[in-house]
Amino acid sequence: MPMYDYQCASCGHQLEAIQKISASPLVDCPACQAPELKKMLSMPGFRPSGTGWYETDFKTGSKKNLAGGDKSD
C-alpha cells in the first residue's frame, strides 16, 4: 500500500499515513482535531535504476532490434 504525506493547514502538523489507493483522503488532524489535513506532493516510494525498461530488454536474437537498423523484408 502507498504511503501519503499530509499537513494540517491549521496548525502545520505533518504526518505519514499508509492507505489503500481507493481510500478517501484523511481530513481530521490528530494534533488539533481541525478538519484541515491536505495531501502533500511527495517522492514516490521506489526509484527505477539501471539502463531503463525498454521493449528490447527481454528479447533475444533477431527480435531484439525492433526500433530500426537493418530490416530484411
C-alpha positions as YAML, in Angstrom:
chain: A
units: angstrom
residues:
- id: 1
  name: MET
  ca: [0.00, 0.00, 0.00]
- id: 2
  name: PRO
  ca: [1.27, 3.51, -0.75]
- id: 3
  name: MET
  ca: [2.34, 5.98, 1.91]
- id: 4
  name: TYR
  ca: [0.92, 9.52, 1.78]
- id: 5
  name: ASP
  ca: [2.18, 12.70, 3.44]
- id: 6
  name: TYR
  ca: [-0.31, 15.11, 4.98]
- id: 7
  name: GLN
  ca: [-0.02, 18.57, 6.53]
- id: 8
  name: CYS
  ca: [-2.59, 20.43, 8.61]
- id: 9
  name: ALA
  ca: [-3.41, 23.86, 7.20]
- id: 10
  name: SER
  ca: [-4.47, 25.00, 10.68]
- id: 11
  name: CYS
  ca: [-1.56, 24.02, 12.97]
- id: 12
  name: GLY
  ca: [1.13, 22.85, 10.48]
- id: 13
  name: HIS
  ca: [1.34, 19.30, 11.91]
- id: 14
  name: GLN
  ca: [2.77, 16.79, 9.38]
- id: 15
  name: LEU
  ca: [2.18, 13.04, 9.27]
- id: 16
  name: GLU
  ca: [2.59, 9.99, 7.06]
- id: 17
  name: ALA
  ca: [-0.24, 7.52, 6.52]
- id: 18
  name: ILE
  ca: [-0.29, 4.13, 4.80]
- id: 19
  name: GLN
  ca: [-3.57, 3.90, 2.87]
- id: 20
  name: LYS
  ca: [-5.13, 1.99, 0.02]
- id: 21
  name: ILE
  ca: [-5.22, 3.89, -3.27]
- id: 22
  name: SER
  ca: [-9.02, 3.67, -3.19]
- id: 23
  name: ALA
  ca: [-9.27, 5.05, 0.38]
- id: 24
  name: SER
  ca: [-10.63, 8.54, 0.98]
- id: 25
  name: PRO
  ca: [-8.04, 11.14, 1.99]
- id: 26
  name: LEU
  ca: [-7.66, 11.88, 5.70]
- id: 27
  name: VAL
  ca: [-9.35, 15.08, 6.84]
- id: 28
  name: ASP
  ca: [-9.07, 15.46, 10.63]
- id: 29
  name: CYS
  ca: [-5.72, 16.49, 12.13]
- id: 30
  name: PRO
  ca: [-4.67, 14.22, 15.03]
- id: 31
  name: ALA
  ca: [-2.87, 17.13, 16.76]
- id: 32
  name: CYS
  ca: [-5.52, 19.91, 16.76]
- id: 33
  name: GLN
  ca: [-8.64, 17.96, 15.64]
- id: 34
  name: ALA
  ca: [-9.36, 20.55, 12.90]
- id: 35
  name: PRO
  ca: [-10.67, 19.20, 9.56]
- id: 36
  name: GLU
  ca: [-7.75, 20.85, 7.72]
- id: 37
  name: LEU
  ca: [-5.47, 17.99, 6.56]
- id: 38
  name: LYS
  ca: [-4.21, 18.34, 2.99]
- id: 39
  name: LYS
  ca: [-2.23, 15.78, 0.98]
- id: 40
  name: MET
  ca: [1.29, 16.91, 0.19]
- id: 41
  name: LEU
  ca: [3.19, 16.19, -3.00]
- id: 42
  name: SER
  ca: [5.95, 13.73, -2.18]
- id: 43
  name: MET
  ca: [8.52, 11.47, -3.81]
- id: 44
  name: PRO
  ca: [7.40, 8.02, -4.94]
- id: 45
  name: GLY
  ca: [8.32, 5.04, -2.81]
- id: 46
  name: PHE
  ca: [10.54, 3.49, -5.48]
- id: 47
  name: ARG
  ca: [13.22, 4.60, -7.88]
- id: 48
  name: PRO
  ca: [13.90, 2.71, -11.10]
- id: 49
  name: SER
  ca: [17.61, 2.20, -11.65]
- id: 50
  name: GLY
  ca: [19.74, 0.71, -14.33]
- id: 51
  name: THR
  ca: [19.64, 1.28, -18.06]
- id: 52
  name: GLY
  ca: [15.87, 1.54, -18.24]
- id: 53
  name: TRP
  ca: [12.84, -0.52, -19.14]
- id: 54
  name: TYR
  ca: [12.70, -1.00, -22.85]
- id: 55
  name: GLU
  ca: [10.76, -3.19, -25.24]
- id: 56
  name: THR
  ca: [14.01, -4.90, -26.20]
- id: 57
  name: ASP
  ca: [15.21, -5.75, -22.66]
- id: 58
  name: PHE
  ca: [13.76, -9.25, -22.70]
- id: 59
  name: LYS
  ca: [14.04, -10.04, -26.42]
- id: 60
  name: THR
  ca: [16.59, -12.40, -27.89]
- id: 61
  name: GLY
  ca: [18.19, -12.87, -31.29]
- id: 62
  name: SER
  ca: [16.70, -11.04, -34.29]
- id: 63
  name: LYS
  ca: [13.68, -9.83, -32.29]
- id: 64
  name: LYS
  ca: [15.96, -7.53, -30.25]
- id: 65
  name: ASN
  ca: [16.28, -4.84, -32.94]
- id: 66
  name: LEU
  ca: [12.65, -3.73, -33.27]
- id: 67
  name: ALA
  ca: [13.17, 0.05, -33.36]
- id: 68
  name: GLY
  ca: [15.26, 0.26, -36.54]
- id: 69
  name: GLY
  ca: [18.53, -0.77, -38.08]
- id: 70
  name: ASP
  ca: [18.79, -3.48, -40.72]
- id: 71
  name: LYS
  ca: [15.40, -4.73, -41.82]
- id: 72
  name: SER
  ca: [15.20, -7.78, -44.04]
- id: 73
  name: ASP
  ca: [11.85, -7.99, -45.81]
...
